[in-house]
């Protein structure tokens, strides 16, 4: 193809014009009727062209600081974002990559210009090379650059990111182990510095939790939560009525439910002293409200809870229920005996191998001990008043929309109220 140039016209400007003209020529072309093999080839060719165009754009950006200066822009990335009506994040990243390719990685830039790597792969490769030891000899670093470019022919950016972290094991195994230890120490220090947890009440009965945790901590939390979710059946057990609520739904939802369950079974004896006393959640509730199906109580320093939820928590969670009379005077400030002690639980588990809800096969080790007669109604914390229920059925036992029946053979059944 012969390209005609106007007098004094730069080849790069003419190239942009020609590409625009070529696109104008096919703007009405319909790819629907192309043979399947031609569509596949066209997509491959366009991907390669996109990579080559990206390299050209980055090459121009690397030398365009004068463009930003001419209009007083902070840098070429900010100018480009404004001119092309983009957000600032992508142009800023492009500016950094342009500088890196121009200054440090000419082999990678050439591969991008030839369409051997795409833009996403180039970003990953450059990032992997950037974190190599500063004192690494240039020859080894060049070998790492060429190796990663070679891997790009068969690997996605995600796979290249993993390979990039281990590239020294391939090109310089004699120093890889020591550098890996140094890198991990740096990452762990960085993770500790970035660690945060934000709790934002959404004013609809929920709180959004977001945070950043070190990988080891996050893995430990995930392991604990999956210990709650994995053994749980996702369907209502045979012989029961109603729908499954506890530990049902999508994986993120099950993890969220497991997180709530995890907090309920944390032993406060293992927690630090808080405000001069063991860490305790205090809930205040009027005695009449406590006995009512639709009553409510107040978490000290927090939000309200239904009476049924307070009664359920009192079976297993380490809360201190402050029961008030009509004058808001304390009638009862809770008793440790409301909670079944480990020897009692062991004896109950030996007696029942599974959840006592009829037809439920959840193992006893995953069940909770429930008071047949609620402590709010004077029920005692002993084996004769204990029932072993899985998480799902424990919620049903405290759900006012269900009637709970205890049978002489030890079975428990639930019927939705009509």
N, C-alpha and C positions, 0 to 999 in steps of 0.2 A: 504494500500500500504506500503510495507516494503522498506526502503531506506538503501542501504549498504554504509557504510562510510569507506574511506581509513584511515589507521592508522594516528591519530593526525589531521585529517581533521575537520575543524570547521563546525557545522551544517548549518550555513548560506551560506558558500561557496558551500557545497554539494547541498543545496536547489537551488541555482542559476544554478548549473550544471544540476540538475534533470529537472528544468523547461526548460532549453535549449534542453535537450534530448527529452522531451515531445513535444516540438514544432517541432523539427526535424522529429519526427515520423508522424506528420500530415501536413508537408509542402506541400505534394502532394494531400492532401485530398480536394475534390471539394465540397463546401457547396451548390452548385446549386441544387443538387438532394435531399437535406434534406427536410423532411416535413415542412410545414409552422410553425407548433407548435414547432418543434425542433429548427428551426432557431431563433424563438423568445426566447426560453429558453436559447439557446447558447449565444445570445447577452446579455441577462440579466446576465448570469454566467460570461461572459468575463468582463463585466463592474465591477462586484464585485471583480473579480481577479485583474483587473487593480487598483482598490482602495487599495486592500491589498498589492499589489506590491509597490504602491506609498508610503504607510506607512513604508514598510521595507526600501525602499530607503531613506526616510527622517530620519528614525531611525539611519541608518548608517551614513548619512551626519552629524547628530547632534554630533556624536562622532569621526568625521574624521578630526579634526583640524590638527592632526599630519601628515595627508597625504599632506595637503597644506604646512606645515612647511618643510616637507622632500624635497620639490623641490623649496622652496622659493616663492610659490604662495601667493598672498595677502590673500586669504581665500579659503575655500573648494568650495564655489560657483564659484570662478574664475577658480580654478583647474578643476572642473567638466565641466564647459563650454568649456574649451580648450580640455579636454580629449574626450568629446562627440561631439565636433564640433557644439556647439549651440551658440546662442547669449547669452550675459551675463545677460539679464534681467530675464529670467525664472529661471536659476539656482540661481541667487541671491535671488529671491523671495522664492524659495524652501529652501534655507539655513535659511532664516528668519523664515519660517514656521516650519522647523525642530527644530530650537532652541526653538520656542514658544511652540510646542507640548511637547518637552522633559522637559522643565522647568515649564511651567504653566498649560498645559491642558492635563493631562494624560487620562482623561475620553474621550476627543475628539480623542486622538491618538488611544485609544483602539477601538473606534467606527470605525475609518478609517481602522484599522487592521482587523476588522471583516467584513468590506465591508458594514457597516450600513450607512456610508456617503461616498460620492466620494471626490476626491481631490478638485474640485471647491467648493463644499459645505464646506469642512473643512477650506479652505482659508477664506470664508465669515464669518463663525462662529468665527474663531480665531480673525479676524479683528473686529467683533462686540464686542467680549469680551475684546479686547485690549483697547477699548475706554471707557469702563465702568469706573466710578469714582475710583481713586486710593485708596480712603479710604473706598470703599465698603467692607462690611464684607465678609470674605471668604465663609461663608455658602450661602449667597445670590448669590455670583458670581458662586458658584458651581451649584446652582439651575438654574441659567441662562444658564450655559453650557449644563446641561442635557436637559433643555427645548428646546434649539435650536437643539440639536442632535435629539430629538424626532420629531421636525418639519421637519427635513430633509427627513423623510420617505415619505412625501407628497408634499414637496415644492422644487422648483428649486432654484439655487443660487440667482437669482434675487429676488425671493420672500423671501428667507431667509435674504437677505440684508435689506429688508423693516422690516421684523419681528425683526431683530437684533437691529434696531434703536429704537424699541418700547418694547424691552424685559423687561425693568424694570416695565412697566405698568402691565406685567403679573406676574412677580415674586416678585416685591416690589412696589406695587401701591402707598404706603404711601410716597415714596420719588421720584416717577417718574416725577411729574410735575416740581419740583425744579431742578432736574437734566436735564430735557428736556430744560428748560430755559437756564441753564448754557451751555449746549451743543450747543444750537442755537447761543448764544452770541459768543462762541468760533468759530463756523463755519462762522459767519458773519465777525468776525475780520479776519479770515483766508482768506475769499473771498475778502475782501477789499485789503489785502496784495498781493493776487495773481492776481488781476485785471490787464489786459493789453489788448492792441489792436494793431495789426500789419497790416500795409498796404504795400503790396509788388507789385509794378508794374511788370507785366509780359511781357511788351513790345509787346503786340499783341492787344492793345486797351482795355485790361482789367487789373484790379488790384485785387489781392487776399487779402481778409480781413480775418484775423484769430484773435481770442482773447479769453480771459477768463473773464466772468462777474459774479458778484454775482447773485444768483438765482432770487432775487426780480427784479433786473435790467433786466435780460434776459427775465423774464416773462412779464415785462412791454413792452419791445421791441416787443416780440412775439405778444402780444395783439394788439399793434398799427399796426403791419404789417398785421395781420390777419383781422383787420378792413378794410384794403384796398383790400385784396384778397377774402374774403368770399362772398361779394355781387356780385362779378364780374362773368359774364357769360363766360364760357370757349369756346363757339362756336360763329362763326360770326353771327350777328343778321340777321334775315330774311330781304331780300330786299337789302342787301349790297353785295359787291363783295370783293374778296381777302380772305386772311387767317387771323385768329386771332393771334396777336403778343403779345399785352399787357396782362399780367396776364394769360398766357397760359402755359401748360406743367406740369412738375412734381411739387410737393409741394415745394421742395427747390428752384426751378426756380421761382415759383410764389412769394416766400418770397423775393428772390433777386430783382425781379422786383418791389415788394411793397416797399422795402427799398429805391430804387431810387425815387419812387413816394413820399414817406414820406419825404425825404430830400428836394424835390422840393416845398413842401407846408409848410415847417417850417417857422414860422413868424420871420424874423430877428429882429423885435422889441423886441422879447423875448430873444434874444441872447446877450451875454456880448459885451461891447465895445471892438473892436479889432484894435490895431494900431491906436488908437485915433479916430476911427469912428465906426459906426455900422458894424457888420460883413457882408461883401459883397463879392460876387464872381464877379470878373471883367473879361469880355471877350472882346478882341480886334478883330476887323474884318474890312476889307476894304469895303467901300460902294458897290463897284462893286461885290465883293465876297458875300456880304450879300444878294444882289438881285439875285445872280446866284443860280441855282439849285444845282450845284456841288461845290459851294464855301466852304471855310474853315475859321475858326477863331481860336484864341489862347486864352486859359484860362491863365490868369496871374499866373505864378508859377505852371502851370500844362500842360496838353496835349491839342492837337487840337480837335476841334469839327466841324462837318459839319454846313454849313449855315442853313440848314433846322432844325437842332437840336437847334441852337441858336435862330431861329425865334420861335420855339415851346416853349423853356424855357422862352422867353421874355413875353409870354402870362401869365404865372402863377408863374414862379420861381423868387425869389428875386435876379436877377442878374443885373449887371450894364454894359450894352453893350457900349463899347467905339468904335464908328464908325470912321474910319480913311479915309482920302483921299489918293490919289496916292503917296503923299509925307510922308505918315504916320503921318500927323498932324490930331489932333482930330477935327472931324466935329460935333460930338454929344456925350455927355457923359451921355446919358440916362436921362429919366424923370420918376419920381414916377408915373405920370399919365398913364404910359404904363400899369400899373397894375390896374385891376378893383377893386374898393374899396368895402368894405362890403355892404353898402347900395345899390350900383349898382347890386351887385351879388344877393342880396335878391330880388330885383325887377325882375331880370331876372328869378330867380327860381320860383317866383310866377306866371310868365307868361308861363313857360314851366315846366311840371311835370316830363319830362324824357329827355334824350339825344335827340337832334334834328335830329340825323341821322335817315333816313327813316327806320322804322322797328325796331329800337333799343328801348328797354324798361328799360334801366338803369335809376334808379331814379335820379332826378335833384340834390339831396344832394350829390351824388357821382360824379358829373360832374364838368368840368372845363370850364371857360369862354374863348372863342377863339375870336380873332379879325378876322372878315370877310375879311377886307382889312388890310394886314399886316402893323404893325407900321413902318416897313422898307420902305413901299411904301406910307407913309403918313397917314395911317389909324388912326382914333381917338379912344380914350378909352371912348366910350359912348354906351348906350343901342342900338342905331340904328346900331352900328357896331359889336354887340356882338352876339355870337352863343354859345349855351350850348352843349358841347360835352363830352362824356365819355372818359376815358383814351385811350381806343382803337381807337376811331374815332378822337381824338385830334392828335394822332400820324399819322393817315391817312391824316389829313388836312395839315400836314407839311411834308408829304412824297412826294417827287418829282415824284415818279412812279405812283401817282394817280392824277386824275383831280377831283377837288371839285366843285360841283354845288350847288348853293343856290337857293331855289325855293320860289315863292311868298307866299306860305302857311307856310313858316318857315322850311320846310324839307331841309335836306342836304343829297346829294347822292355822292358816290365816284365811280369812274370808273378807273380801272387799265389801264395805257397807253399802247398801243400796239407798 
